[in-house]
Amino acid sequence: IKTSDSIINKGFLTTVVPQITGF
């Protein structure tokens, strides 16, 4: 479960955050 959360969180950081910050 923890590994899945890490993958989901990393995917979130690499997709959603860049869109919000403009990167």
Buried (B, 14 or more C-beta within 10 A) or exposed (E): EEEEEEEEEEEEEEEEEEEEEEE
